[in-house]
Amino acid sequence: MATRHFLTLLDASPDELHYLIQRAITIKNELKTQGPSYAPFRNRTLAMIFEKSSTRTRVSFETAMAHFGGHALFLSPRDTQLGRGEPIGDTARVLAEMVDIVMIRTFSHAGLEEYAAASEVPVINALTDDYHPCQLLADVMTWTELRGTPRGKTAVWIGDGNNMCHSWINAARQFDFRLRICCPEGFEPRRDILEAAGDRVTLHRAPAEAVTDADLVTTDVWASMGQEEEQAKREAAFAGLQVSEALLDRASPDALFLHCLPAHRGEEISETLLDDPRAVVWQEAGNRLHAQKALIEFLLLGRVES
């Protein structure tokens, strides 16, 4: 099988993404009933390259490989020659001689693409400044578990036109749902990513208008990693875009609320929103494990009969 990478949701077909969601749900259910008895990757290694810190990403990928009978190797810039200026392609070629699959959490998406182009083993994007596709697998999995297929439904993104927003745009294309983006002027998503989605995605300025009758509402912190110096500026720009219980009341009666976490209570969300039964963020976070298991399995083995 030719080497497959997963750098954005567009690296898989809609049919393959549907398979991944259903396979993740199956893996999750089997884990609950049988424990971690399915171990297809004994003596196989996942290299985890982290240039950005993480809780959910590291724990989910490391646990995934442990459950699968394999090993996850944590590498920070302090642990590798990447931090000392070794060319990205050289590192990719070396690791491909030693490990079976690589996940990278980094800043530059172009750097990730350069790494993948030189790698003979699958590469997974565990977050760049432009995209966060693994989070969207978990998000769509959660939506599907609780409300069935997202096809034809409406999701709302409230906040910055950041890497999460870009991946929600790609998700709308691939899973065939409508996406409303509510953001302040000057914080829109990248124009090329937005235009590629056509009329499936629309821009809004007023949160109350954007969430009306929506099936799902989601947001993210106002200042992501590397933007801490902009915190005060962003708080002023995003004032009025906080997601609260009252705002969710304008959505569909069975609407869900997602957040990729960590959340800043009192900023992008109200202090008590995560206690609302419509907020399913803990299930969403846990689904990172199962969705990434399905992804690793798919990249190394292809489709597996459930």
N, C-alpha and C positions, 0 to 999 in steps of 0.2 A: 504494500500500500504506500502510495506517495506521501511524503511528509505533509501533514496539515498543521497550520498554525491557527490560533484564535486571537487575533489582535483587535477586531471589532466584530459586532454582530453580523456585519456584512460578509464575513469570512465563512459563514454557513448559510445554506439555503433555508428558506422558510420551512420546508419539509424537515430538514435536519434539525432546526431549532425546535420544531414541534416534537420531534423524537426526543431531543435532549430533555425537554420539560417533562414529558411522560416518563422517560427513563429515570429521571431524578426522583419523581414521585414514587416510582416502583422501588428504587433503591432505599428511599426513606422508609417506606412501609416494611420492607424486608428487614431493615436494621431494627425496627421496633419489635418485630415478631421473632426474629431469629438471632439477633445480635450481629456483631461484625464477623460473620462466618464466611462471607464471600471475599476471597483473597486472591485475585488474579495476578497480582504484581509482586509476588515474593521475589526478593533479591533485586528489585528494580528501584531506581532512585529518581526522585524529583529534586532538581536544584531550584532553590527559591532565592532569587536575587532581589534584595530590598534596598532601594535608595530613598524610599519614603517609609516612615514608620507605620505600624499597623497593629491592630488587635485581631479583628475578625478575619482578615486575609491570612495572616500567618497561622492562626489556630485552625482555621477551616482546612487549608491546604495540608498542613502537617498531620492533622487528624485523618483527613481523607486517605493519605498514603499509609498511615498506620493501620487503618481499618482494612485497606486493600492488601496488607501484608508487605508493603514496601517501606521505603525510607525517604524522608524529606531532609534535605541538607540546606540549612539556613546560611546565606551569604550576604553580608553587608559590605559597603564600600571599604570598610576597614579590613575585611577578610580577603579581599581579592585584589588582583592587579588592576582591575578597572579603576579603583580608587587611586592608582599610581600612574594612570595614563596609558595603560595597554589599550590598543585599538579594540573597538567593540567587536569587530569581525574576528579578530584573533581569539578573543575570549570565547566567542560562540563556537568556533571550530574546535577549540581545546575541550570545552565542556561536552560537546557532542560526542567526543571520543570516550567519555567517562560516565555520562548519565543518560537516562532514557527520555526525559522530558524536562522542560524548564519553564518556570513562571517568573515574571519580572514585574516589579512594582517600582515605577520610576517617574521621572519628570517628562522627558522628551519623548513624544510619540515617534518622531523621526528616528531617534536613537533605537527605539524598540524595533522599528521596521528594519533598520540596518542590521541589528542583531539577528532577527528572524531570517533575513535574506542569506546570511552566512551559516545558519544552523541546519544541520542534517537531522535534528530531532525536533519534535513539536515545541512551539513556544506559545505560552499563554500570557495575555495581557491582564495582569492583576491590578492595573490602574496606571494611566498616564495622565498628563495634563489635559489631554483631548478626549479620552474615552475611559469608561469603566464597564466593559461588557459583562464581566462575571457577576457584578452586582445586579445587572438587568436580568440575567438568567434566574437569580434567586427571586427577584421582584416579580417577574412574570410567573414563575413557579408558584409563588404565594397567591397571586391573583387567581391563577387557574385552580389551585386547590380549593379556594374558598368560594369562587364565583363562576367557575367554568371558563371556557375559552374567552380570551379578551377580544376576539375578532368582532369588529363592528361596534365596540364599546368606546367610551370616551375617558381618557385619563387627563389629568391636569398637573402640569409642572409649575410650581411657584418658586421663584428665586432666580439665581444667577444662571446665565447661559453657559454653564461650565461643562466639565467632562461628563457628569451625570446627565445633564440636559441633552448633550449630544447623543449619549447612548439611548436615552428615552426616544429621541427622534428616530434613531435607527430601529429601535424596537417597534415603533409605530409602523414603519415601513415593512418590517419583516413579519410582524404578528398581525398586521392588518387592523389596527385600531386608530381612532382619532386622538390627536394630542393637542391640547391647548397649553401654550406657554405664556405664563404671566411674569413679566420681568420689567424692571425700570429701564428707561431709555439709557443707552450706553452699556447695558449689560446683556445684550441679546446674544444668542448662540451664533456660531460662525455661519456666515451667509451661505457658503457653499453646501454645508451640511443641511441647513434649513431648506434651501431651494431644491435639493435633491429629493426631499420628501414630498414636494408638490403641495396640493391642497389638503393633504391628510393632516398637516400641522398648521396651526394658526397662532398668531401672536396677539396677546392681550395686555392691557395695562391695569385693569381693575380686577382685583381678586374675586370680588363678589360676582361679577359677570362671568369670569372664567370658570368658576366651580359650579355654576348653576346646572343642576341635573346631571353632574358628572358621576361616573361610576367609580373613579379612583382619584385621590389627590395625593401628591407627594411633593417633598421639598428637600432641601439640604442646608447646611450651614451657610451663612452669608460670606464668610471668609474661609476659604479652603487652605490646606497646607501650602505655605509659601506666600500667603496673602495677609499674614498677621499684621503687617504694618499698615494695611488698608482698613483695619477693623472699624475705626471711627467713621471713615468716609463711607464705608459700606453700610454701616448701621443707619446713617442718615439717608442714603439712597434707597434702602430697602424698608424704611419706615412705612408702615401701612400694609406690608405684605406678610405679616405674621399669620400663620395658620392656627386657628383656634377652634374650639368646639362650635362656636356660633357660626364661623365661616363654613365648617363642614355641614352644618344644618341646611345650607343652601344646596348641597349636593344631593344626589339620589338617596332615598332612605336606606338603601343597603350599600352605600359607598364605603370604601376602605381607605385608610390612611397609611402610607408607607413613608419611611425615612431610612436612608442607608446607614445612619449613625456614624460617629457619635453626634448626639443632638445637643443643642444649646437651648435649654429651657428658658423661656422669657425673651428669646430673640426670634429665631425663625418659627418657633412654635410656642404656644402658650405654656405656662408652668405645668398645667395638668393634662395636656392633650394626650400624652402617652398612657395615661390611666383610662382613657376613653375606650370602650370596647371596639370602636371602629378602627383604632390604631392597632395594627398587627405587626409591629416592628420586631417583636421578639421572635415570632415565627419566621419573619422575613430574614432576620439575622441568622437563625439556625439553618435556614434553607441554603445559605452559602455552602455549607458542608456538602449537602446532597447534590446540589446543582453542579458543583465543581467535581464531585466524584463522577457524575455522568459525563462531564466534559473530558476529564482525564481518560476515562475508559474509552470514549469515542475516539479521541485522538490517537490512542495507542492500539486499540483493537477494532475500531469501526463499530458498526451497529451490533448490538447483542440482543438476542431474543429474550424477552422478559419471561 
